[in-house]
């Protein structure tokens, strides 16, 4: 449980780097969820909560992207290396082998 708690906080720091409002909101939410469920005794319920927390960490790491307002009508995306993937170009007519 502690390992996953620390992993969520590390992921939060990486995903929301340089965004103090998002960092603080994520910190509060992580701490609140763990605090609200710290008295759970059922092994089944604990495993379910750990699975949810693990899934949240994966979604944060692989799906969330930062955007910065530069002008009133422009937004610059700040992708992390984790999010950048090689794209296979789409072809209307596939080539024959």
Buried (B, 14 or more C-beta within 10 A) or exposed (E): EEEBBEBBBEBBEEBBEEBEEBBEEBBEEBEEBBEEBEEEEEEEEEEEBBEEBEEBBEEBBEEBEBEEEEEEEEEEEEEBEEBEEEEEEEEEEEEEE
